[in-house]
């Protein structure tokens, strides 16, 4: 996805990161702040540029990334002086959906 450098692809990524940060901002406001930000699944685990773009839009919260940790997909990607801890946590979404579905069916 990030490899495509067409104008349309850049616009789509800009819109995606804008929407993700906007929705996070809405949740942060309703929660009255934020202690941690977690990226999961495909984009969250494997897209450092997208994580960085979202976090740049949330810099007003004091979020700072470590460029090296982010590029390496480390489990903690926030800079030491970040006001918010930013993590990357692998997840198996299909397994979670199946587990919850099975739980509901067995009730």
Secondary structure as UniProt FT lines:
FT   TURN            2..3
FT   HELIX           7..31
FT   STRAND          36..40
FT   HELIX           41..46
FT   HELIX           48..57
FT   HELIX           59..61
FT   HELIX           67..71
FT   TURN            72..73
FT   TURN            80..81
FT   STRAND          85..89
FT   HELIX           93..105
//
